[in-house]
Amino acid sequence: MNLDLFNDLINNIKESDSIKKFINELTDYLTNSKKETDNKLSNQDQSKNIDEKQNLREENCLYQVVDISKDGVYLLNTNNNRIFEETNISKELKDKIGNDYILRYKDGTYIFEEELTDDFFNNLTDINEYKKKMEEE
């Protein structure tokens, strides 16, 4: 068998317009599929992060401000001692609070517990000790 003839056939197939179109369409399809898959994975990650934050919020729970960041506030959930960054907090409240301030999550928003915060600072006790003391009374 003549190899030149075989190579000529291969080169002719490569140069064929229909083959070029097919390869280009296949390339476009695979590129778009990859982008769609990447977008779906990214959206799933974002949804997971939102779900995790919503699971950290507990209705009528007290939170201690641990730190304030550019994007939100780091809060300590006093029921389970987990710290998370809360970005869904009003600028008004964020400007009003500081480290160790006490917040309550109620009806989907955070409320500054001024009296609890004052008592906390005056007593200089750990928030969990303070909660126990309040429950005993």
C-alpha positions in Angstrom: 0.0 0.0 0.0 1.3 3.4 -0.9 1.7 5.7 2.2 1.6 8.8 0.0 -1.9 8.0 -1.2 -3.0 7.5 2.4 -1.5 10.8 3.5 -3.1 12.6 0.6 -6.5 11.2 1.6 -6.0 12.3 5.2 -5.0 15.8 4.1 -7.9 16.1 1.8 -10.3 15.1 4.6 -8.7 17.7 6.9 -9.2 20.4 4.3 -12.8 19.5 3.6 -15.1 22.4 4.5 -17.7 20.1 6.0 -15.1 18.6 8.3 -13.9 22.1 9.3 -17.4 23.2 10.0 -18.1 20.1 12.1 -14.9 20.6 14.1 -15.7 24.3 14.7 -19.3 23.5 15.8 -18.1 20.7 18.1 -15.5 23.0 19.6 -18.1 25.8 20.2 -20.6 23.2 21.7 -18.0 21.9 24.1 -16.8 25.4 25.1 -20.4 26.5 25.8 -21.2 23.3 27.7 -18.1 23.8 29.9 -19.2 27.4 30.6 -22.7 26.3 31.5 -21.4 23.6 33.8 -19.1 26.1 35.5 -21.9 28.6 35.9 -24.2 25.9 37.5 -21.4 24.8 39.9 -20.8 28.5 40.8 -24.5 29.1 41.4 -24.7 25.9 43.5 -21.8 27.1 45.6 -23.4 30.5 46.2 -26.7 28.8 47.1 -24.9 26.5 49.5 -23.2 29.5 51.2 -26.6 31.3 51.5 -28.2 28.2 52.9 -25.4 27.7 55.4 -25.7 31.4 56.6 -29.5 31.0 56.9 -29.0 27.9 59.0 -26.7 29.8 61.4 -29.4 32.4 62.0 -31.8 31.4 64.7 -35.0 33.2 65.5 -34.8 35.1 68.8 -31.2 34.1 69.4 -28.5 36.4 70.9 -25.4 37.1 68.9 -22.2 38.7 70.2 -20.3 40.9 67.7 -16.8 39.5 67.4 -15.4 41.8 64.6 -16.6 44.2 62.0 -15.4 43.7 58.4 -15.7 45.7 55.3 -18.5 43.5 54.0 -20.3 42.7 57.2 -20.1 41.7 60.8 -18.6 38.5 62.4 -21.1 37.2 64.9 -20.9 34.6 67.6 -24.1 32.5 67.9 -24.5 32.2 71.6 -26.5 29.0 71.4 -23.8 26.9 69.6 -20.7 29.1 69.8 -20.3 29.2 66.0 -18.8 32.3 64.4 -19.8 33.4 61.0 -19.7 36.5 58.8 -23.1 38.1 58.4 -23.3 40.3 55.3 -27.1 40.8 55.5 -27.0 43.5 58.1 -28.1 47.1 57.7 -25.5 49.9 57.3 -27.5 51.8 60.0 -27.0 49.0 62.5 -23.4 48.3 61.5 -22.5 52.0 62.1 -24.1 51.8 65.6 -22.4 48.7 66.9 -18.9 47.6 67.9 -17.1 44.6 69.2 -18.9 42.7 72.0 -22.2 44.4 71.4 -25.2 42.1 71.7 -27.7 41.6 68.9 -30.9 39.6 68.7 -32.1 38.0 65.4 -35.9 38.5 65.3 -38.4 38.5 62.4 -35.6 38.3 59.8 -33.5 41.2 61.1 -30.9 41.9 63.7 -31.8 44.2 66.6 -29.3 45.9 68.8 -29.9 44.9 72.4 -28.8 48.1 74.1 -29.8 47.1 77.6 -28.2 43.7 77.4 -25.0 45.2 76.0 -24.9 47.8 78.7 -25.4 45.1 81.4 -22.8 42.9 79.7 -20.2 45.7 79.7 -21.1 46.7 83.3 -20.8 43.1 84.6 -17.9 42.1 82.3 -19.1 38.6 82.2 -19.0 36.1 79.4 -22.2 36.2 77.3 -23.0 32.6 78.1 -22.6 33.2 81.8 -24.8 36.3 81.5 -27.5 34.2 79.7 -27.4 31.6 82.5 -27.7 34.3 85.1 -30.7 35.8 83.2 -32.4 32.4 82.9 -32.0 31.8 86.7 -33.8 35.1 87.5 
